[in-house]
Amino acid sequence: MEINKNLLLSDYFEKALEETKKIISIPSFRKEPKRGIPVNEDIKLVLKHCINLCASFGMKTYIDKTFKYGYADYGDSDKLFGIICHLDVVPPGNITEWINPPFEPIVKDDKLYGRGSFDDKGPTMMNLFALKYLIDNNFKPYYTIRVIFGTSEETTWECMEEYLKNEKTCDLGYVPDGHFPVVYAEKWISDVDIFGEFNSNFEIYGGEVYNAVNDLVSYKGENIDEIQNFLLKNNIDSYLENEVLYVKGISAHGSLPWKGVNATIWLLKALKEIKINHPLIDFVNDTLFEDYNMKKVFGNIEDETGFLTACNGIIRVNKNDFRFTLNIRIPCTFDPTNDVNKKLEEYLKKYNLKLKVNKMENRVFFSKESDVVKKIMSVYQEVTGDYKSQPIAIGGGTFAKSMPNMIAFGAEFNLEESTMHSYNEYVKIEELKKMLEIYTKSIVKLTKNS
């Protein structure tokens, strides 16, 4: 099937951009990121918006009665090709750090700014309008193409758990929530809580999710002047408000902790320097400060898919107990239970700390020579002219892990410029256009019977 590039990148792109702005304007982050909590109204609203849009394209649609997921189908085959997207976003964090309100999307300097512009609302909408173009031009796929909308990718994944209880598993498909050209491997992910009981005369509170570098933490207690002096010497910002000290870092995706500045880790470093006694302070300073690989605990865990990384997202220290989370990304050829979780649990005993494994995500590991990888690479090369880039492995955990035969495909072009989970999240307009063309051509190549 021939694709009219000029038409696709004019009429269809402009409509896709406007619809992207509409769904960015809906603040669809989980207000209570815990299991079993009903879906909040903003997430219901964005799900209904996308489902109604698909219905207007002529697709058959469905919304789960709990609003945990929805989907839209095109085609009448028994074989199912899935495109799994997510409509929830990470919280905006400190609003004052944004150049523009995070849920008031703007285009500035040829970039679309707003929470979710890249993760995952922009790529989602480019896929919907890729399908819109194909439907309008009477494309007949060998598969039924199903766009699945998740609502808890950034937190509990209950949306996909519910989908898999009730619906058919896809025979093949992709997730537009990774990197280009294509992600052949995704690491295991272990979300763990380190906790214990200890009497302290201070309180610490910070972070909201496992999978993002904590960029703001509060401290209520003594020695504030000494703590601030240490932080100032190390170029870490802090401020005092109502006798509470706030330490500021830089947010980053949990798979890229070195790209951020973890406010919690620096606060605990300051407390260690002024000789505050606490087992969590000792553990973090001994094993995690400026060592995202935690080699003192695990040794050298590395293979062709990368090295182990650990990211702190949440901390709660009260007068009598405490909780500290780690989001651990584990290379594909290692055993996450024996090589990581059990080893960490044993290591924590010397600090009288305990471990709870909150969630484990499976790996994804395709052959670079598989048919799906080769087809995706051929389209990517045709559209971009980039014949040097190779299939990649990532630390990120996408919905490709939710069922077999799913692969992460786009939407980031440059990992080093990633704004996912960061303040002032944006996507370049030119990259959105490339996405639209790549996904339109890829859907044809991956779903036709040849």
N, C-alpha and C positions, 0 to 999 in steps of 0.2 A: 504494500500500500504506500503510495506516495504521500508525503506530508508537505502541505503548503506552508513553508516556514514563515513567509511574510505575513500570511493571515494569522497563523498561530501566535506569532510574537507581536502582533498588533491588537486585533480585536480580542482574542482569547486572553492574552496576557493582561491587558488593561482591566478586563472584568475580574480576572483572578486576583490582581493586586487589590482591587477595591473590596473584594470579598475577604481577602486576608486581613485588611485593615478592620473590617467589621468584627471578625472573630478575635483579633488581638484586643479590641476594646472591651471584651468580656473577661473579667478577672477570674479565670477558671483555675485557680489553685485551691488545693485542699485546705480548708480552714482547720480541720482536725485530721492530720495525716496519720490516723490510726485505723487498724482493721475493724470492720464491723460498723463504721460510722456511715450513716446514709449520705448519699451524694448531695452536695449543696446546690443551691438554686442557680448559681452562675455556671456550674458545670452542666447542669440540666439544660440551661439556656443555650450554651454553645453546641451541645450535642444536637438539640432540636434544630438549631440553625443549619447545621451541616446536613442533617437528614432531610430537612425540607428543601435545601438546595439540590441535593441529589435527586429527590423526587421530581423537582422541576426539570431535571435533565431527562426524565423518563425512566429512571432506575427504580427497581423494586426496593423498598426500604423497610427497616424494622428497628424498633427501639425496645430494649429490654425493659420490663416493667419496673425494675429498680434503678433504671438509668445508668447502670454500670457500663453498658456498651450499646452500640448500635451498628448497623451495617447497611450497605446499599449494593445491590447486585445488577450486573449487566450481562446478559447472555442466558442461554437455556441449557447448557451442558451439565452433565452429572459431575464432571471434573471441575474443581474449584481452584482458581488462581487468586490468592489473597494479597491485598495491599494493606498492611496494618499501620495505622497512624494513631497518634494520641492527641487529645484536645486539652488535657490538663497541662499546667505549667508549674515551674517552681515559684515560690513566693517572691515578691519583688524586693524584699529586704528593706534596707534603709532608703526611703523615697528620696531623701535629699541628695543621694548619690547619682540620681538620674538627671540627665540634661533636659529631659522632658518627661512628664508623667508616664509611667511604664505602660498604662492601659489607654493612652491617648496617642495612637500611632502617628508618626510623621515621616515624611521622606525628606531627608536632609543630606546634601552632598552625595546624592545618588545612592543613599542607604535608607532602608526601611527600619526605623527604630521602634521597639516595643517588646514587652515580655511575650515570648512565644514566637517572635518573628522568624527565628531560625529553629526553635525547638518547641513544637514541631508544626506550628500553624502555617508558616510559609510553605514548607515542603508539602504539607497535607493539601493545601489549596492548589498547588501546581499539579499535583496528581489528579485532583478532581477535575481541573480544567483540561488536562491531557485527555481524560476520559470523555469529557464534554465534546472536545474536538472530534474524537473517534466516533462517538455516538452520532454526532451531527453528520458525519461522513460515512455512515452505514458500515462501519467496521464490524466484521463477524468473527469473533474470537472462537478458538477451539475450546477454550475454557469458559465457564461463567466467571466473570471478574467480580470479586467481592472486595469492596473497601470497608475495612473494619475500623471503627472508631473506639479507642480505649479512653478511659477517664481517670485512671490512677497509675499511669506509667511511672510518674515521678515519686510515687510513694509505695503502695502496697501490691500493685498488680492484680487486685481483686477483679478488675474488669475482665482480664483475660482468663482468670480462673473461672469466672461465671460464664464467659463465652464457651469455654471448652466443656463445661458441664452440659450445656444445652444445644450446642451447634456443631456443625460438621467441621472437621479439621481440613485445612487447605492442602491440596496436593502439591502446590508449588506457590512461591510468592516472594515478596520482598517487603522491607521496612524502610521507609525514607527518613531514617532518623540516625544515620551514621555518617559515613564519609565516602567521597568519591576517590578512585573510580568504583571500587566495590570492596566490601569487608568480608574476607574469606574466613576470618577467625575473630571471635570475641572471647575474652577471658572469663573464667569463673569469677563470680562476685560473692563475697561473704560479708554480710552486714552483721556486726557483732556489738554487743554491749559489754563494757567492762564496768563492774560495779562492786560495791562493798559498803561496809559500815565503818565510820570513823568520826570521832568527835572533833569538830573544828569550830573556830570562832569567826568564820567568814562564810559567805555564800557566793557562788558563781553561777551565772545563767547565760546560755548562748546557743545559737543554732536552732534550726527547724527541721532539717532533713539529713539523712545519712550521706547522700551523694553530692554534697557541695561543700567546698571549703568554708568554714565558719568565719565570717568577716566582722562580726560584732559580738562582744562578750561583756557582761557586766560583772563587777566585783563590789561586794559590800562587806567591808571589814576594816582592819587596821592597816597601818604602814602604807597608806596611799601615796604619800609624798615620795617615799623610797621607790615604790613601784613605778610611778610616773617618771622619776629621774632615770631609772634603768631603761625604760621604754624609749624615752627621748634620746638617750645616747645611741640607741640602736635604730633610730629613725622610724619608730612605731608610734602612730598617732593615738592619743587618748584625750579624754575630757571628763570633767567632773560635773555631775548634775544631781542635786538633792542628796549629796553625800554618797553617791554611787559613782564608782569609776567605770567608764566605758572605754574599752580598748578596740581600736578599729584596724581591720586587716583589709584584704582584697579577696573577693569571692572568686571561685573558679570551679569548674566541673570536677566531680569526685575522681574521675579517671586521670585528671591532670593537676594534681595537688601542687606541683612545683610552679604552676602558673599563678597561684594565688599567694596570699599572706594570711596564715591562720592566726586569728586573734587569740584564740584559746591557747594555742601552743606558746605564743609569746607571753601571755599572761602567766602561764605556769612556769615558764623560764624565769620571769621576773621574781615570782614567789620563791623559786629555788635559790636564786641569787641572794635574796635577803633572808635565807635560812628558815623559811616557813615549813613546818613539818606536816607532811601528808603523803600517804602511799601513792596516790594518783600523781602527785607532783613528781615524786621520785621516778615512777615508771615512765612517764612521758619524757622527762628530761634524759633518762638513761637510754631510751630506745627510739624515740620519735622525733626529737628536736633536730631539724635539718637532715633527717634521714627518712625519706619517703619509702624506702625499700625495707626498713626495719631489719637490716642485716644482722644486728646483734641478737635478734630473736630467731630469725628464719635462715640465716646464712644467705648464700647467693641463689635466689630463685629466679631463673631466667631461661628462656628458650627462644625459638624463632618468632613467637608471638609477643615477645617483650619481657619485661621484668615485673616482679611483684611491686605494687604500690599500695600505700595505705593513706587514707584521708580521714581526719576527724571532722564530723559535722555537728554533733550535739554535745553539750556538757551541762550537767546539773549537779552542783555541789551544795548540799544543805548542811545544817548543823550536825546531823547524825549520819547521813549516808550520801552516796554520790553515784553518778552514772556518766559514762564517757563512751561515745560511739566511734567505731572505725568502719570504714567502707574499704574493704580489701579486694584488690583486683589481682587475680592469680593466673599466671600463664597456663595455656591450654593443656600442656603435657604433664602437669603436676597434679597430685591428688590433693584437692582442697581440704579434705577432712584430716588426713594423716600428716600432710606436709605443712599445713597452716593452722587449722582450728585446734587440733589436739596439741600441737607444739606450743601455740600461744597460751592455751589453758594451763599447760604445765609450767610455762615460764612465769605466768602471773602469780603462781603460788609463793614465790620468794617475796612478793610485795603484799601478800595476803589479799589479793584481788581475785575476783571471780569472773567467769566468762559465760555469756549467754549468746548463742548463735540465733539471731533474730530472723534472718532470711538467707537462703543460698540460691544463687542463680546459676543455672547450668551454662556450660560453654557452648559456643558455635564453632565448628571446625570443618570447613569445606575444602576439598581439593582445589588447588589453583587450576587444575586441568579439567574440572567439571564443566558440563555443558552450560549450566546457568552462568558460571563465572565468565566463560569465554564469550557468550552472547552479550552479556552486560558490558564487558570490556570493548567489544567491537563497536557498540553504540557510543559509548563514552569517547572512544578514539575518533569516531566519525564526527561527532558534534564539536569536540574541543580541539582536535588536531594534536592532542597530547598522546604520543606513543611511548613516552618514557615511564610514566607512572605505572606502578604494578599493583595488583590486589594487596590489600593491607590487613594487618591485625590491629585491633583496638582494645583498650581497656574498658571502654564503655559497654554497658549492658542494654541492648535494645530488645524490642518485642520479637526479634528473630529467635530469641530463646524460648518463646512461648509454645512453639510447635515445630515439628520436623519440617525440613525442606524450605525453611524461610531464611532469607539472607538480607543483611543490612546493605542498602544501596543508596549512597548519598545521605544527607544533602550537603555536607560541608566539603568545600574544595580545598581549604587550607587549614590544617589542624592548628598551626601556630597562631593563626588569627582568630581562633575560636572565641565566640562571645556567648556560647551556651551557658546558662546558669549565672552569667555575670551581670553586673550593672550595665546599663546602656546596651543591652542586647540589640544587635542589628543584623541584617542581611543585605548584601549589595544587590541593587536592582538588576545589574547585569548577570549576577549569579542566579537570581530567580528565573530570568529568561532562559539561561542555560538549562536549569532544572526542568522547566516546562518542555523544552525540546527533547532533552535526554529521556524524560519519563514517557513522553508521547511515543517516541520511536522504540523505546524498550518494551513498552506494553505490547506493541505490535509484534516485535521479534520474539518475545517470551510466550505469547499466548496464541500465536497462529500455529496451525498443524503442519509444520514442515521443519 
